[in-house]
Amino acid sequence: MSYSIEQARRDLGRRLRELRDSAGLTGTQLAERLTWSQPKVSKFETGRQVPNAAEITVWARACGQADAAEGLIERLNDLESMWVEWKRQVSGGLGGIQSRMADEEEHVGLFRVFESVIIPGLLQTPDYARAVLESVNRKNGTSIGVDDAVGQRMRRQEILYRRDKRFCFLIGEAAVRQRRGDRDVMAGQLDRLIAASGLSTVSLGIVPFDTDPAYIPLHGFWIQDEESVVIETVSAELTLTHRNEVEQYLHVFQMTASAARFNGDARSLLNRISKESTG
């Protein structure tokens, strides 16, 4: 991951350290001014611990740069808003997560989606989606709302037929070969991809095993217009909104797309994989 929550914490810590250095203070001296322990200062500066807004404010004042607090607090707010704890969402039901996604997608005109090992939710069949969502329950040790979630995911897919929306999907060949459910489930899923690639709103690219992309990401991501990037990790959903981060993902998406087979070529590849899997 090119930009992570850990990196954001380190960036905030580095900026705090720069404030201290510019004031000519050692970590021990700053700690004495703030009546903190020296390890607390060190943890903030290395990103091992994140300060709150009040702590940032007194830090900046102690360094003689009270005006810097506002910008640092903005960084803190960005950092905190990057993460939506996945378990907290799941506690409201998997269907609720799908409903939230549908609401957010209403405000997006162009989706650029890359997935390396799973079919994107907007292209999943009900059976494939069920297999995926059941694995989420197994991972979380829950048994929450799979039927509702599958229904919500299928309703989300109505957006594919909206003339005011555009979708560019890049999918790794591993995603169409990795089985979710039994062979019949995968056969139906491949048929669904072939059909979806013919929609006027959809551009579908498959990154084959036998190509050597200039760069291929190690995780999936969804670029929404050119405003944000959404990444689902094992524990949480990460949203990146800083311009330089979005631009990095746009660049990586184009690099990966250069090695993909699109539309007619993608359908040919999918038909071949389908025959191999059922032969």
LUMFIDREN-478236 format. One record per residue (C-alpha): residue in three letters; x, y, z; residue number from 1. Coordinates in Angstrom, 2 decimals. Layout:
<recs>
+-----+---------+---------+---------+-----+
! res !      xx !      yy !      zz !   n !
+-----+---------+---------+---------+-----+
! ala !       X !       Y !       Z ! NUM !
...
+-----+---------+---------+---------+-----+
</recs>
This chain:
<recs>
+-----+---------+---------+---------+-----+
! res !      xx !      yy !      zz !   n !
+-----+---------+---------+---------+-----+
! met !    0.00 !    0.00 !    0.00 !   1 !
! ser !    1.55 !    3.30 !   -1.14 !   2 !
! tyr !   -0.14 !    5.33 !    1.57 !   3 !
! ser !   -1.37 !    3.79 !    4.79 !   4 !
! ile !   -2.66 !    4.77 !    8.17 !   5 !
! glu !    0.80 !    4.01 !    9.56 !   6 !
! gln !    2.36 !    6.41 !    7.08 !   7 !
! ala !   -0.16 !    9.10 !    8.02 !   8 !
! arg !    0.75 !    8.68 !   11.68 !   9 !
! arg !    4.45 !    8.93 !   10.88 !  10 !
! asp !    3.85 !   12.06 !    8.80 !  11 !
! leu !    2.04 !   13.73 !   11.68 !  12 !
! gly !    4.81 !   12.68 !   14.07 !  13 !
! arg !    7.48 !   14.02 !   11.73 !  14 !
! arg !    5.76 !   17.39 !   11.59 !  15 !
! leu !    5.58 !   17.52 !   15.39 !  16 !
! arg !    9.29 !   16.73 !   15.57 !  17 !
! glu !   10.02 !   19.50 !   13.07 !  18 !
! leu !    8.19 !   21.97 !   15.32 !  19 !
! arg !   10.27 !   20.87 !   18.30 !  20 !
! asp !   13.53 !   21.06 !   16.35 !  21 !
! ser !   12.71 !   24.54 !   15.05 !  22 !
! ala !   12.21 !   25.66 !   18.66 !  23 !
! gly !   15.66 !   24.33 !   19.56 !  24 !
! leu !   14.24 !   21.90 !   22.10 !  25 !
! thr !   15.23 !   18.34 !   22.86 !  26 !
! gly !   12.54 !   15.78 !   23.48 !  27 !
! thr !   13.35 !   15.87 !   27.18 !  28 !
! gln !   13.12 !   19.66 !   27.33 !  29 !
! leu !    9.75 !   19.69 !   25.57 !  30 !
! ala !    8.47 !   16.98 !   27.88 !  31 !
! glu !    9.50 !   19.09 !   30.89 !  32 !
! arg !    7.67 !   22.14 !   29.51 !  33 !
! leu !    4.52 !   20.09 !   29.02 !  34 !
! thr !    4.94 !   18.07 !   32.24 !  35 !
! trp !    4.79 !   14.92 !   30.15 !  36 !
! ser !    7.07 !   11.91 !   30.18 !  37 !
! gln !    9.82 !   11.87 !   27.57 !  38 !
! pro !    8.57 !    8.54 !   26.16 !  39 !
! lys !    5.21 !   10.17 !   25.43 !  40 !
! val !    6.93 !   12.81 !   23.29 !  41 !
! ser !    8.91 !   10.09 !   21.53 !  42 !
! lys !    5.80 !    8.02 !   20.80 !  43 !
! phe !    4.04 !   11.01 !   19.23 !  44 !
! glu !    7.06 !   11.84 !   17.07 !  45 !
! thr !    7.49 !    8.29 !   15.81 !  46 !
! gly !    3.80 !    7.70 !   15.15 !  47 !
! arg !    3.52 !    4.92 !   17.70 !  48 !
! gln !    0.86 !    6.97 !   19.48 !  49 !
! val !   -1.48 !    9.61 !   18.06 !  50 !
! pro !   -2.04 !   12.86 !   20.00 !  51 !
! asn !   -5.46 !   14.39 !   20.38 !  52 !
! ala !   -6.29 !   17.95 !   19.34 !  53 !
! ala !   -5.62 !   19.40 !   22.80 !  54 !
! glu !   -2.21 !   17.75 !   22.94 !  55 !
! ile !   -1.32 !   19.10 !   19.50 !  56 !
! thr !   -2.37 !   22.58 !   20.59 !  57 !
! val !   -0.18 !   22.65 !   23.71 !  58 !
! trp !    2.72 !   21.14 !   21.75 !  59 !
! ala !    2.58 !   23.91 !   19.16 !  60 !
! arg !    2.35 !   26.58 !   21.87 !  61 !
! ala !    5.29 !   25.11 !   23.78 !  62 !
! cys !    7.32 !   25.33 !   20.57 !  63 !
! gly !    6.34 !   28.97 !   20.07 !  64 !
! gln !    4.26 !   28.22 !   16.97 !  65 !
! ala !    0.65 !   28.27 !   18.15 !  66 !
! asp !   -0.53 !   29.04 !   14.60 !  67 !
! ala !    0.75 !   25.66 !   13.43 !  68 !
! ala !   -1.78 !   23.83 !   15.58 !  69 !
! glu !   -4.67 !   24.35 !   13.16 !  70 !
! gly !   -2.91 !   22.66 !   10.26 !  71 !
! leu !   -1.75 !   19.79 !   12.46 !  72 !
! ile !   -5.25 !   19.24 !   13.79 !  73 !
! glu !   -6.50 !   19.09 !   10.20 !  74 !
! arg !   -3.95 !   16.33 !    9.60 !  75 !
! leu !   -5.23 !   14.56 !   12.69 !  76 !
! asn !   -8.82 !   14.83 !   11.50 !  77 !
! asp !   -7.85 !   13.44 !    8.10 !  78 !
! leu !   -6.06 !   10.56 !    9.76 !  79 !
! glu !   -9.02 !    9.75 !   11.97 !  80 !
! ser !  -11.49 !    9.92 !    9.09 !  81 !
! met !   -9.43 !    7.52 !    6.95 !  82 !
! trp !  -10.62 !    4.50 !    8.88 !  83 !
! val !  -14.11 !    3.11 !    9.33 !  84 !
! glu !  -13.82 !    0.16 !   11.66 !  85 !
! trp !  -15.16 !   -2.87 !    9.81 !  86 !
! lys !  -16.39 !   -4.73 !   12.87 !  87 !
! arg !  -18.40 !   -1.69 !   13.94 !  88 !
! gln !  -20.12 !   -1.69 !   10.56 !  89 !
! val !  -20.74 !   -5.43 !   10.68 !  90 !
! ser !  -22.44 !   -5.03 !   14.06 !  91 !
! gly !  -25.21 !   -3.21 !   12.18 !  92 !
! gly !  -25.57 !   -6.05 !    9.67 !  93 !
! leu !  -23.96 !   -6.81 !    6.33 !  94 !
! gly !  -27.05 !   -5.47 !    4.57 !  95 !
! gly !  -26.52 !   -2.12 !    6.26 !  96 !
! ile !  -23.03 !   -1.92 !    4.79 !  97 !
! gln !  -24.43 !   -2.57 !    1.32 !  98 !
! ser !  -27.09 !    0.10 !    1.83 !  99 !
! arg !  -24.44 !    2.64 !    2.86 ! 100 !
! met !  -22.37 !    1.82 !   -0.21 ! 101 !
! ala !  -25.41 !    2.32 !   -2.44 ! 102 !
! asp !  -26.02 !    5.76 !   -0.94 ! 103 !
! glu !  -22.39 !    6.76 !   -1.50 ! 104 !
! glu !  -22.39 !    5.48 !   -5.09 ! 105 !
! glu !  -25.29 !    7.78 !   -5.96 ! 106 !
! his !  -22.85 !   10.70 !   -5.86 ! 107 !
! val !  -20.19 !    9.15 !   -8.12 ! 108 !
! gly !  -20.17 !    9.53 !  -11.91 ! 109 !
! leu !  -17.08 !    7.52 !  -12.88 ! 110 !
! phe !  -15.84 !    4.41 !  -11.10 ! 111 !
! arg !  -12.40 !    2.97 !  -11.76 ! 112 !
! val !  -12.16 !   -0.39 !  -10.01 ! 113 !
! phe !   -9.22 !   -2.77 !   -9.66 ! 114 !
! glu !   -9.53 !   -6.16 !   -7.98 ! 115 !
! ser !   -6.81 !   -8.79 !   -8.18 ! 116 !
! val !   -8.36 !  -11.82 !   -6.45 ! 117 !
! ile !  -12.11 !  -11.19 !   -6.20 ! 118 !
! ile !  -14.87 !  -10.18 !   -8.58 ! 119 !
! pro !  -16.07 !   -6.62 !   -7.75 ! 120 !
! gly !  -19.35 !   -6.54 !   -5.87 ! 121 !
! leu !  -21.18 !   -4.67 !   -8.64 ! 122 !
! leu !  -20.48 !   -7.59 !  -11.00 ! 123 !
! gln !  -21.16 !  -10.51 !   -8.66 ! 124 !
! thr !  -23.94 !  -13.05 !   -9.11 ! 125 !
! pro !  -26.15 !  -13.79 !   -6.08 ! 126 !
! asp !  -24.47 !  -17.17 !   -5.52 ! 127 !
! tyr !  -20.96 !  -15.74 !   -5.79 ! 128 !
! ala !  -21.90 !  -12.84 !   -3.49 ! 129 !
! arg !  -23.30 !  -15.30 !   -0.96 ! 130 !
! ala !  -20.04 !  -17.24 !   -0.93 ! 131 !
! val !  -18.05 !  -14.05 !   -0.44 ! 132 !
! leu !  -20.27 !  -12.70 !    2.34 ! 133 !
! glu !  -20.32 !  -16.02 !    4.15 ! 134 !
! ser !  -16.52 !  -15.89 !    4.20 ! 135 !
! val !  -16.77 !  -12.43 !    5.80 ! 136 !
! asn !  -18.93 !  -13.92 !    8.53 ! 137 !
! arg !  -16.43 !  -16.73 !    9.05 ! 138 !
! lys !  -13.59 !  -14.26 !    9.31 ! 139 !
! asn !  -15.45 !  -12.12 !   11.83 ! 140 !
! gly !  -16.90 !  -15.05 !   13.75 ! 141 !
! thr !  -20.43 !  -13.81 !   13.10 ! 142 !
! ser !  -23.60 !  -15.05 !   11.40 ! 143 !
! ile !  -25.15 !  -11.78 !   10.37 ! 144 !
! gly !  -27.63 !  -11.03 !    7.61 ! 145 !
! val !  -26.22 !  -12.77 !    4.53 ! 146 !
! asp !  -29.62 !  -13.00 !    2.78 ! 147 !
! asp !  -30.28 !   -9.30 !    3.34 ! 148 !
! ala !  -26.76 !   -8.38 !    2.25 ! 149 !
! val !  -27.00 !  -10.41 !   -0.97 ! 150 !
! gly !  -30.31 !   -8.72 !   -1.78 ! 151 !
! gln !  -28.84 !   -5.28 !   -1.13 ! 152 !
! arg !  -25.80 !   -6.07 !   -3.27 ! 153 !
! met !  -28.02 !   -7.12 !   -6.16 ! 154 !
! arg !  -30.05 !   -3.92 !   -5.83 ! 155 !
! arg !  -26.82 !   -1.93 !   -5.90 ! 156 !
! gln !  -26.11 !   -3.38 !   -9.32 ! 157 !
! glu !  -29.02 !   -1.46 !  -10.83 ! 158 !
! ile !  -26.60 !    1.46 !  -10.98 ! 159 !
! leu !  -24.78 !   -0.27 !  -13.86 ! 160 !
! tyr !  -27.73 !    0.59 !  -16.10 ! 161 !
! arg !  -27.76 !    4.29 !  -15.27 ! 162 !
! arg !  -26.81 !    6.45 !  -18.25 ! 163 !
! asp !  -25.25 !    9.06 !  -15.97 ! 164 !
! lys !  -22.72 !    6.54 !  -14.62 ! 165 !
! arg !  -19.55 !    5.02 !  -16.11 ! 166 !
! phe !  -17.57 !    2.03 !  -14.88 ! 167 !
! cys !  -14.10 !    0.81 !  -15.78 ! 168 !
! phe !  -13.34 !   -2.53 !  -14.12 ! 169 !
! leu !   -9.86 !   -4.08 !  -14.11 ! 170 !
! ile !   -9.82 !   -7.64 !  -12.82 ! 171 !
! gly !   -6.83 !   -9.93 !  -12.39 ! 172 !
! glu !   -7.08 !  -13.35 !  -14.01 ! 173 !
! ala !   -6.63 !  -14.84 !  -10.55 ! 174 !
! ala !  -10.00 !  -13.38 !   -9.57 ! 175 !
! val !  -11.84 !  -15.25 !  -12.31 ! 176 !
! arg !  -10.03 !  -18.50 !  -11.56 ! 177 !
! gln !  -10.15 !  -18.45 !   -7.74 ! 178 !
! arg !  -13.21 !  -20.49 !   -6.83 ! 179 !
! arg !  -15.89 !  -18.99 !   -4.60 ! 180 !
! gly !  -18.49 !  -21.65 !   -4.12 ! 181 !
! asp !  -18.65 !  -24.67 !   -6.43 ! 182 !
! arg !  -18.04 !  -25.00 !  -10.18 ! 183 !
! asp !  -21.61 !  -24.07 !  -11.04 ! 184 !
! val !  -21.28 !  -20.85 !   -9.04 ! 185 !
! met !  -18.09 !  -19.93 !  -10.92 ! 186 !
! ala !  -19.61 !  -20.84 !  -14.30 ! 187 !
! gly !  -22.53 !  -18.52 !  -13.58 ! 188 !
! gln !  -20.15 !  -15.80 !  -12.44 ! 189 !
! leu !  -18.12 !  -16.01 !  -15.65 ! 190 !
! asp !  -21.33 !  -15.76 !  -17.70 ! 191 !
! arg !  -22.28 !  -12.68 !  -15.69 ! 192 !
! leu !  -18.94 !  -11.01 !  -16.46 ! 193 !
! ile !  -19.32 !  -11.73 !  -20.16 ! 194 !
! ala !  -22.81 !  -10.23 !  -20.16 ! 195 !
! ala !  -21.78 !   -7.18 !  -18.12 ! 196 !
! ser !  -18.91 !   -6.43 !  -20.50 ! 197 !
! gly !  -21.49 !   -5.73 !  -23.19 ! 198 !
! leu !  -23.21 !   -2.95 !  -21.25 ! 199 !
! ser !  -22.79 !    0.53 !  -22.71 ! 200 !
! thr !  -21.81 !    1.93 !  -19.29 ! 201 !
! val !  -19.18 !   -0.72 !  -18.57 ! 202 !
! ser !  -15.61 !   -1.21 !  -19.74 ! 203 !
! leu !  -14.22 !   -4.53 !  -18.52 ! 204 !
! gly !  -10.52 !   -5.39 !  -18.60 ! 205 !
! ile !   -8.88 !   -8.66 !  -17.55 ! 206 !
! val !   -5.19 !   -8.65 !  -16.64 ! 207 !
! pro !   -3.99 !  -12.06 !  -17.87 ! 208 !
! phe !   -1.38 !  -14.22 !  -16.23 ! 209 !
! asp !    0.74 !  -14.19 !  -19.39 ! 210 !
! thr !    1.38 !  -10.43 !  -19.40 ! 211 !
! asp !    4.01 !   -8.41 !  -17.59 ! 212 !
! pro !    2.31 !   -5.18 !  -16.45 ! 213 !
! ala !    4.52 !   -2.16 !  -15.88 ! 214 !
! tyr !    3.07 !   -2.21 !  -12.38 ! 215 !
! ile !    0.37 !   -4.26 !  -10.72 ! 216 !
! pro !   -1.09 !   -3.26 !   -7.32 ! 217 !
! leu !   -0.96 !   -5.66 !   -4.43 ! 218 !
! his !   -4.50 !   -4.84 !   -3.28 ! 219 !
! gly !   -7.84 !   -3.86 !   -4.75 ! 220 !
! phe !   -9.17 !   -0.31 !   -4.78 ! 221 !
! trp !  -12.08 !    1.78 !   -6.06 ! 222 !
! ile !  -11.40 !    5.28 !   -7.43 ! 223 !
! gln !  -14.55 !    7.37 !   -7.22 ! 224 !
! asp !  -14.48 !   10.11 !   -9.85 ! 225 !
! glu !  -11.12 !   11.74 !   -9.12 ! 226 !
! glu !  -12.07 !   12.63 !   -5.56 ! 227 !
! ser !  -11.36 !    9.59 !   -3.41 ! 228 !
! val !   -9.98 !    6.05 !   -3.29 ! 229 !
! val !  -11.66 !    3.36 !   -1.21 ! 230 !
! ile !   -9.63 !    0.34 !   -0.08 ! 231 !
! glu !  -10.99 !   -2.56 !    1.94 ! 232 !
! thr !   -8.43 !   -4.17 !    4.21 ! 233 !
! val !   -8.78 !   -7.17 !    6.53 ! 234 !
! ser !   -9.81 !   -4.98 !    9.47 ! 235 !
! ala !  -11.23 !   -1.79 !    8.06 ! 236 !
! glu !  -12.21 !    0.36 !    5.13 ! 237 !
! leu !   -9.68 !    3.02 !    4.20 ! 238 !
! thr !  -10.67 !    6.16 !    2.29 ! 239 !
! leu !   -7.97 !    8.36 !    0.75 ! 240 !
! thr !   -8.92 !   11.88 !   -0.28 ! 241 !
! his !   -5.65 !   13.82 !   -0.50 ! 242 !
! arg !   -5.03 !   14.91 !   -4.06 ! 243 !
! asn !   -1.54 !   13.41 !   -4.33 ! 244 !
! glu !   -2.80 !   10.04 !   -3.09 ! 245 !
! val !   -5.70 !    9.96 !   -5.56 ! 246 !
! glu !   -3.31 !   10.89 !   -8.38 ! 247 !
! gln !   -1.00 !    8.02 !   -7.43 ! 248 !
! tyr !   -3.85 !    5.55 !   -7.70 ! 249 !
! leu !   -5.02 !    7.03 !  -11.00 ! 250 !
! his !   -1.47 !    6.60 !  -12.33 ! 251 !
! val !   -1.27 !    3.01 !  -11.09 ! 252 !
! phe !   -4.68 !    2.23 !  -12.59 ! 253 !
! gln !   -3.51 !    3.41 !  -16.02 ! 254 !
! met !   -0.28 !    1.43 !  -15.73 ! 255 !
! thr !   -2.23 !   -1.72 !  -14.92 ! 256 !
! ala !   -4.82 !   -1.06 !  -17.64 ! 257 !
! ser !   -2.07 !   -0.97 !  -20.25 ! 258 !
! ala !   -1.59 !   -4.74 !  -19.77 ! 259 !
! ala !   -5.28 !   -5.64 !  -19.72 ! 260 !
! arg !   -7.48 !   -7.17 !  -22.38 ! 261 !
! phe !  -10.72 !   -5.24 !  -22.76 ! 262 !
! asn !  -14.25 !   -5.97 !  -23.87 ! 263 !
! gly !  -14.13 !   -8.34 !  -26.88 ! 264 !
! asp !  -10.67 !   -9.64 !  -25.97 ! 265 !
! ala !  -11.76 !   -9.94 !  -22.34 ! 266 !
! arg !  -14.82 !  -11.95 !  -23.39 ! 267 !
! ser !  -12.63 !  -14.29 !  -25.41 ! 268 !
! leu !  -10.39 !  -14.86 !  -22.40 ! 269 !
! leu !  -13.38 !  -15.41 !  -20.12 ! 270 !
! asn !  -14.91 !  -17.92 !  -22.55 ! 271 !
! arg !  -11.63 !  -19.84 !  -22.67 ! 272 !
! ile !  -11.37 !  -19.92 !  -18.86 ! 273 !
! ser !  -15.00 !  -21.04 !  -18.64 ! 274 !
! lys !  -14.37 !  -23.95 !  -21.01 ! 275 !
! glu !  -11.22 !  -24.95 !  -19.12 ! 276 !
! ser !  -13.02 !  -24.93 !  -15.77 ! 277 !
! thr !  -15.94 !  -27.02 !  -16.99 ! 278 !
! gly !  -14.01 !  -29.30 !  -19.33 ! 279 !
+-----+---------+---------+---------+-----+
</recs>
